[in-house]
């Protein structure tokens, strides 16, 4: 089974905190700025449920 990957978009205090906690626990976390997210969205970036 593949590991879950998390993307935190538009990092603020809450997103930074929870993203940091997920990262500390060993999860694969990526922090995206709004401009990065728009680039991925235009490149047909999709999220699997």
Order of alpha helices (4+ residues) and beta strands (2+ residues): beta-alpha-beta-alpha
